[in-house]
Amino acid sequence: MNYIYQHGEKGNPVYLGDDTSIKIRYWQWPKWDKESIYFLSKNTITSKIYVKSRLFYDKFVNQLNAYDDNTYSSQTYKSSFTSYYDDYSYGANIEGGYQFNSDNLLKFIVSFKNDVHRENNEGEPQRTVSDYTMSYGIEDVYNITNKLKIIPGLSYNTRASIKAQEYNSSTDVVSDLPENNSSATNAQIALFWDLNNNAKFKFTVADKTRFATMKDRYSYKLGTALPNPDLLPESALNFDLESNIKVGKKFSLTPSVFYSHLNNTIQMVDDVEPGISQMQNTGESVFYGADLTLGYKLLGNLNFNLVYSYIERENKSNPDLKFTDVPNHNIFGYLDYKLLDKLNVILSSQYSSDRYSTSYGIVSPSFNIYNLNINYQILKNFGLKAGVNNIFDKNYTISEGYPEEGRNFYISVKYNYSK
């Protein structure tokens, strides 16, 4: 049984870029609270049968204050408001397994989830959007040999709109939006091949479906978007080849490649009206790329690691429509130097190439930053960690017009009572 309570507050950076279509917003969240209860269990019924369960209830409450200007003191403009969210979800998934023999394990799973979103601005009536999702799945883990394993799987999924309301401030009326119900059958097959202790491979083919979320279909996103109740599910045929290779005791390599073909792509389209976006089905798309993780033991106490990711995302039906927020190239590397048994120093660097911030082509430029952190184990159960991020105070953005942190320092202590 797990219980979590979180109280949070946060601000919102103002836009500092060059896109004149983006409105500057002076927003603050004095309340960003979450509460969760989880129950997990695993029960062995017989030597061949087991049941796993997961039950949960999540509650999310937030308050947004939109102000007139950067003094954050008045709310007199039409663009200023106070918004309240009062959301909750609950659900469960039950997994059962039957071990036919040492080479064959059959799994069944049933899951459901109920999502409820309630919102209103101060002085307005509350409106509700809610969904109910069910999924039924079966998977067979079969060892063909002691080095070759195959895992086929099949699932049937449904998502039903229970309620979808919107508010018209001109008439002061809460009305119903069209329902959006979907169902899909998904299939996947994975092949695992352990060539030897130093080379392992995995190949996966999957036909998957993504249902449009409540936010995709019904949200005005606090005045920045239009709903689209008619969004269709997005389907994708995915191919993925992964490997894990070791060369001697010093060198390891984990390359992988992937390709996905999407239909009814769910994509954010900016400026459907000035400064307003909308989630739309934009047709046929392809995603493809590669990942590479490399590890090398330079010395007994000096390790080098490199992670490289490459991805291309193209909308074949509308090439001028850009996918946002993900760079084509991302490189993360670090040197880990261990001094004695108590002190280690890690110098890391991250490079990200350009990425689109809007579907009409506004770009957030590439950047390269360096970080340093030092860990010192003072006592067996007591440690100290300190460091500096963005050592050279690089001015960079992940989303165009919203600068990230400059040079910043941190220090923390850690106590492990179990040692």
C-alpha positions in Angstrom: 0.0 0.0 0.0 1.5 3.3 -1.0 0.2 6.8 -0.2 1.6 10.0 -1.7 0.7 13.7 -0.9 2.3 16.5 -2.8 1.7 20.3 -2.5 3.3 22.4 -5.2 3.4 26.0 -6.4 4.9 27.2 -9.7 5.3 30.1 -12.0 5.2 30.4 -15.8 8.1 32.0 -17.8 7.0 34.8 -20.1 7.7 34.6 -23.8 10.9 36.4 -24.9 11.2 35.3 -28.5 10.5 36.9 -31.9 7.2 35.2 -32.9 4.6 38.0 -32.9 1.7 35.6 -32.9 2.5 34.4 -29.4 0.8 36.3 -26.6 2.8 37.1 -23.4 1.0 35.5 -20.4 1.6 36.4 -16.8 0.5 33.2 -15.1 1.1 31.7 -11.7 -0.1 28.5 -10.0 -0.4 29.0 -6.2 -1.8 25.5 -5.9 -0.5 22.3 -7.8 -1.5 19.5 -5.5 -1.6 15.8 -6.0 -2.8 12.9 -3.8 -2.4 9.2 -4.7 -3.2 5.8 -3.1 -1.9 2.6 -4.7 -2.3 -1.0 -3.7 0.0 -3.7 -5.2 -0.1 -7.4 -4.7 1.2 -10.7 -6.0 -0.4 -14.0 -5.0 0.7 -17.5 -5.8 -2.4 -19.6 -6.2 -0.7 -22.9 -7.1 2.8 -23.8 -8.2 1.7 -22.9 -11.8 -0.7 -20.0 -11.3 -0.2 -16.5 -10.0 -2.2 -13.3 -9.9 -0.9 -9.7 -9.7 -3.1 -6.7 -9.0 -2.7 -2.9 -9.0 -5.5 -0.7 -7.7 -5.1 3.1 -7.6 -6.9 6.4 -6.9 -5.3 9.7 -8.0 -6.6 13.2 -7.2 -5.3 16.4 -8.7 -6.3 20.0 -7.7 -4.8 23.1 -9.1 -5.4 26.9 -9.2 -4.2 29.2 -12.0 -4.1 33.0 -11.6 -3.7 34.9 -14.9 -2.6 38.5 -14.3 -2.7 41.7 -16.3 1.1 42.4 -16.4 4.5 41.6 -14.8 3.6 43.1 -11.5 1.3 40.0 -10.9 -1.0 42.2 -8.8 -4.2 42.9 -10.8 -6.8 40.9 -12.9 -8.8 43.6 -14.6 -8.2 42.7 -18.3 -10.4 40.3 -20.3 -7.4 38.0 -20.6 -7.0 37.8 -16.8 -8.8 35.1 -14.7 -8.6 32.6 -11.9 -9.1 29.0 -13.0 -9.7 25.9 -10.9 -9.2 22.2 -11.7 -10.6 19.4 -9.5 -9.6 16.1 -11.2 -9.5 12.5 -10.1 -9.0 9.0 -11.7 -9.2 5.5 -10.4 -8.7 2.1 -11.9 -7.1 -1.3 -11.7 -5.2 -3.9 -13.7 -5.2 -7.6 -12.9 -2.6 -9.9 -14.4 -2.8 -13.7 -14.2 -0.2 -16.2 -15.3 -0.2 -19.9 -16.0 3.1 -21.7 -16.2 2.5 -24.7 -18.6 6.1 -25.8 -18.2 9.6 -24.3 -17.8 9.5 -23.1 -21.4 6.0 -21.6 -21.6 4.3 -18.9 -19.5 0.8 -17.7 -20.6 -0.3 -14.3 -19.2 -3.7 -12.6 -19.2 -4.5 -9.0 -18.2 -7.6 -7.0 -17.7 -7.4 -3.3 -16.9 -9.8 -0.3 -16.5 -9.4 3.4 -15.8 -12.0 6.1 -15.1 -10.8 9.7 -15.7 -12.7 12.7 -14.5 -11.7 16.3 -15.2 -13.7 19.2 -13.6 -12.9 22.9 -14.2 -14.3 26.4 -13.9 -13.1 30.0 -13.8 -14.0 32.0 -10.7 -17.7 33.0 -10.9 -18.5 30.4 -13.5 -20.3 27.0 -13.2 -18.2 23.9 -13.1 -18.1 21.6 -16.3 -17.0 18.0 -16.5 -15.2 15.8 -19.0 -14.8 12.1 -18.2 -13.7 8.9 -20.0 -13.8 5.2 -19.3 -11.1 2.9 -20.7 -11.0 -0.9 -20.8 -8.3 -3.2 -22.0 -8.1 -7.0 -22.3 -4.8 -8.7 -23.2 -3.1 -12.0 -23.7 0.6 -12.8 -24.0 2.6 -16.0 -24.3 6.3 -16.2 -23.3 7.8 -19.2 -25.1 11.4 -20.4 -24.9 12.1 -22.1 -28.2 15.6 -22.9 -27.0 17.7 -21.8 -24.1 19.0 -18.9 -26.3 15.9 -18.0 -28.3 12.6 -16.7 -26.9 9.4 -15.5 -28.7 6.7 -13.4 -27.1 3.5 -12.8 -29.1 0.7 -10.6 -27.6 -2.8 -9.5 -28.5 -5.1 -6.9 -26.8 -8.5 -5.4 -27.3 -9.1 -1.8 -26.1 -12.1 0.4 -25.8 -12.5 4.0 -24.7 -15.9 5.6 -24.1 -16.8 9.2 -23.4 -19.0 9.4 -20.3 -19.5 13.2 -20.3 -18.1 16.2 -22.2 -19.3 19.7 -21.3 -18.3 23.2 -22.3 -19.3 26.6 -21.0 -20.5 29.6 -23.1 -19.7 32.8 -21.2 -21.9 34.9 -23.5 -25.0 32.9 -22.6 -23.9 31.5 -19.2 -24.9 28.0 -20.4 -23.2 24.7 -19.9 -23.8 22.4 -22.8 -22.7 18.9 -24.0 -20.0 18.4 -26.6 -20.2 15.3 -29.0 -19.2 12.0 -27.6 -16.1 10.3 -28.9 -16.0 6.5 -28.5 -13.2 4.3 -29.9 -12.0 0.7 -30.0 -9.0 -1.1 -31.3 -7.2 -4.4 -31.5 -3.4 -4.3 -31.0 -0.9 -7.0 -31.7 2.8 -7.4 -31.1 5.5 -10.1 -31.5 9.0 -9.9 -30.0 11.9 -12.2 -30.6 14.8 -12.4 -28.2 18.1 -14.1 -29.2 21.0 -14.5 -26.8 23.8 -15.4 -29.2 26.3 -15.7 -26.3 27.2 -13.9 -23.1 28.5 -11.0 -25.0 25.9 -10.5 -27.7 22.1 -10.2 -27.3 19.4 -9.1 -29.8 15.7 -8.2 -29.8 13.4 -7.7 -32.7 9.8 -6.4 -32.3 7.0 -5.8 -34.7 3.9 -4.1 -33.2 0.6 -2.8 -34.5 -0.5 -0.2 -32.0 -3.3 2.3 -31.6 -3.3 5.6 -29.6 -6.6 7.0 -28.5 -7.0 10.8 -28.4 -7.0 11.9 -24.8 -9.6 14.1 -23.2 -7.3 17.0 -23.4 -6.7 16.3 -27.1 -10.4 16.2 -27.9 -12.1 18.7 -25.5 -9.6 21.2 -24.0 -9.5 24.9 -24.8 -6.1 24.8 -23.0 -7.0 28.0 -21.0 -7.8 30.0 -24.1 -4.9 28.8 -26.3 -6.6 26.0 -28.2 -9.8 24.8 -29.8 -11.4 21.4 -29.0 -11.7 18.7 -31.6 -14.3 16.1 -30.5 -14.1 14.3 -33.8 -10.5 13.1 -33.4 -9.9 9.6 -34.6 -7.5 7.1 -33.0 -3.9 7.2 -34.4 -2.6 3.8 -35.6 1.1 2.8 -36.1 3.0 -0.1 -37.4 6.3 -0.2 -35.5 9.6 -2.1 -36.2 12.4 -2.1 -33.6 15.7 -3.9 -33.6 17.9 -3.7 -30.5 21.2 -5.3 -29.5 23.6 -5.4 -26.6 27.2 -6.2 -27.4 30.3 -6.5 -25.1 33.8 -6.5 -26.4 36.2 -7.7 -23.7 36.0 -6.3 -20.3 36.3 -2.6 -21.2 33.9 -1.9 -24.1 30.1 -2.2 -24.4 27.8 -1.1 -27.2 24.0 -0.9 -27.4 22.8 0.0 -30.9 19.2 0.0 -32.0 17.1 1.2 -35.0 13.4 1.8 -35.4 10.8 2.6 -38.0 7.1 3.6 -37.5 4.4 4.2 -40.1 1.5 6.2 -38.7 -2.1 6.7 -40.0 -4.5 9.3 -38.8 -1.6 11.1 -37.1 -2.7 13.1 -34.0 -0.7 16.3 -34.3 -0.9 19.8 -32.8 -1.6 22.4 -35.5 -0.7 25.9 -34.6 -2.4 29.1 -35.7 -5.7 27.6 -36.9 -6.8 31.0 -35.6 -4.4 33.7 -34.6 -2.5 32.4 -31.6 -4.8 29.4 -31.3 -3.8 25.7 -31.8 -5.8 22.5 -32.3 -5.2 18.8 -32.2 -6.0 17.3 -35.6 -5.7 14.1 -37.6 -3.1 15.2 -40.1 -2.8 12.0 -42.3 0.1 9.7 -42.9 3.5 10.1 -41.2 6.7 8.2 -40.7 9.1 8.2 -37.8 12.5 6.5 -38.0 15.9 6.7 -36.3 18.6 5.1 -34.2 19.9 5.0 -30.7 23.4 4.2 -29.6 24.8 3.7 -26.1 28.6 3.3 -25.7 30.6 2.5 -22.6 34.4 2.3 -22.3 36.5 1.8 -19.3 39.5 4.0 -19.9 41.2 3.2 -16.7 40.4 1.2 -13.6 38.8 4.3 -12.0 37.8 6.3 -15.2 34.8 5.4 -17.3 33.5 7.1 -20.4 29.8 6.8 -21.6 28.1 8.2 -24.6 24.4 8.2 -25.6 23.4 9.3 -29.1 19.8 9.5 -30.4 18.7 10.3 -33.9 15.1 10.7 -35.0 13.3 11.9 -38.2 9.6 12.6 -38.1 7.9 13.5 -41.4 4.3 14.1 -42.2 3.9 12.6 -45.6 0.4 14.0 -46.2 1.4 17.5 -45.3 5.2 18.0 -45.4 4.9 21.7 -44.4 3.4 20.7 -41.0 6.2 20.2 -38.5 6.4 18.0 -35.5 7.5 19.9 -32.4 9.8 19.7 -29.4 12.1 16.8 -30.4 15.6 17.5 -31.9 16.8 15.3 -34.7 20.1 14.7 -32.9 20.8 14.5 -29.2 24.2 13.5 -27.6 24.9 13.0 -24.0 28.4 12.0 -22.8 30.1 11.9 -19.4 33.4 11.0 -17.7 33.1 9.4 -14.3 36.4 9.5 -12.3 36.5 7.7 -9.0 39.0 8.7 -6.4 39.6 6.2 -3.7 36.3 4.7 -2.5 34.6 7.8 -1.2 34.9 10.5 -3.9 33.8 10.5 -7.6 33.7 13.4 -10.0 31.4 13.4 -13.1 31.9 15.8 -16.0 29.0 15.7 -18.5 28.0 17.4 -21.7 24.8 17.5 -23.7 24.3 18.6 -27.3 20.9 19.0 -28.9 20.3 20.0 -32.5 17.6 22.4 -33.7 14.0 21.6 -32.9 10.7 23.0 -34.1 8.6 24.9 -31.5 5.6 25.4 -33.7 4.0 23.3 -36.5 4.5 26.3 -38.9 8.3 26.1 -38.5 9.5 28.4 -35.6 12.8 26.9 -34.5 14.5 26.6 -31.1 18.3 26.6 -32.0 20.8 23.9 -31.1 22.8 24.1 -27.9 25.7 22.5 -26.1 26.0 22.7 -22.3 28.4 21.2 -19.7 27.8 20.1 -16.1 29.9 19.0 -13.2 29.0 17.2 -10.0 30.9 15.7 -7.1 29.8 13.0 -4.8 31.6 12.4 -1.5 30.7 9.6 0.9 31.6 11.1 4.2 30.4 8.2 6.4 29.0 4.8 5.5 25.4 6.1 5.6 26.0 9.8 5.0 27.0 11.5 1.8 27.4 14.9 0.2 26.7 15.9 -3.3 27.5 19.3 -5.0 27.9 20.6 -8.5 27.3 23.2 -11.1 25.0 23.0 -14.1 25.5 24.9 -17.4 29.1 25.7 -16.4 29.7 28.3 -19.2 26.3 30.1 -18.6 25.0 29.2 -22.0 21.8 31.1 -23.1 19.7 28.4 -24.7 16.1 27.4 -25.2 14.2 24.1 -25.5 11.0 25.9 -26.5 11.8 29.0 -28.6 11.4 32.2 -26.6 11.6 30.6 -23.2 15.2 30.6 -21.9 16.4 27.8 -19.7 18.5 28.3 -16.5 21.9 29.9 -16.7 24.8 28.8 -14.6 23.4 27.3 -11.3 24.9 25.7 -8.3 23.5 23.1 -6.0 24.5 21.1 -2.8 22.6 18.3 -1.1 23.1 15.7 1.6 21.9 12.1 1.7 21.4 9.9 4.6 20.7 6.2 4.1 19.3 4.7 7.3 19.4 1.1 5.9 23.2 0.9 5.9 
